[in-house]
Amino acid sequence: MRINLPTWLTIFRVALLPVMVVVYYLPFHGHNITAAIVFILAAITDWFDGYLARRLNLTSAFGAFLDPVADKLMVAVTLFLLVESHRGGWPGIVMAVTAAVIVGREISISALREWMASIGMRATIKVAFVGKLKTAMQMIALVVLIVQHDAEALRFYHVGEALLVIAGVLTIWSGLHYLRAAWPMLRSAEMLEDSSKRDA
């Protein structure tokens, strides 16, 4: 299997995740800024590999599989870091619930897309504007929260929390959008299964 440039960028994005985790916990001045820079670099590769794949027509089955996995890993790992360092009281509860909603939605929609692909209807579930807005809001919130981890000079942590909660709401909204698009196929499959059971 030959790996093209966009896929190498995706692999690089995955490799940046343990780097971000280590930097996030290292006890040196500016570790939070450095971790945020690593996260931003990973986010840039996310945009750039997609751009190159479309521009140069460098698509592959492995790249199509790995790219969304890398995106979800990046968000999930970062959320786990933030939840772990944001314990106690209502802020910790809100952070944990929001993270659970975002990760739960990603798992659910991934399973839905896999099922739709198995019946040849994956194209039915297209990325909507609300999904893109959710992603943008989520990325901004995560960068702000990483920067504010143990930061004394800046006080925008609550802004990051608010943006992440908004991203959580948009996550539910976009998830319902995808579910609504897939619902006719889900109902048809259920009716076909019921019919098969009655005929058996």
C-alpha positions, 0 to 999 in steps of 0.5 A: 500500500502506497501512502500519499502526502495527504495521508502522511499529514494525517498520520503526522496529526495522530503522532502529534497527539501524544506530543501534546499530552506530554507537553500539556503536563510538563512542568515548564513555563509556557507549557500550556501555550506550547500544547495549544500550538501543537493542537493548532498545528494538528488542526492545520494539518486537518485542513491541509490534508483535505485541501491537498487530497481534493486539489491534487486528487490524491485520495485513497481508501486508507486516507478516507478511513484514517482522516475522520479517525484522526479528527475524532482522536484529536478532539477526544484526547483534548477533552479528556485532558481538560476534564481531568484537569477541571475537577470539582464543583459545577464547572467540572460537572459541566465540562464532563457532561459537555465532553461526554455529549461531544464524544458520544455524538461522534461515536454515534454518528460514526456508527450511523455512517458505517451502517449507511455505508454498509447499505450503500447510502453513505452519501445521504448523510452529508456534512451540514453547515451546523456541523461545520459551525460546531467544529469551528466553535469546538476548535476555538474553545479547545484552544482557549481552554488549553491556553488557560490551563494554569495560566495566570496572565490571561482570564478567558477560561470561562469564555472557553467554557461557554464556547465549549458548551455552545459547541456541545449544543451544536453537537446535539443539533447536528447529530439530530440533523444527521439522524433525521437524514438517515431516519427513512433508511433506518425505518425501512430496514426495521420494517424489512426486518420485522417482515422477515421475522413474520415470514420466517 
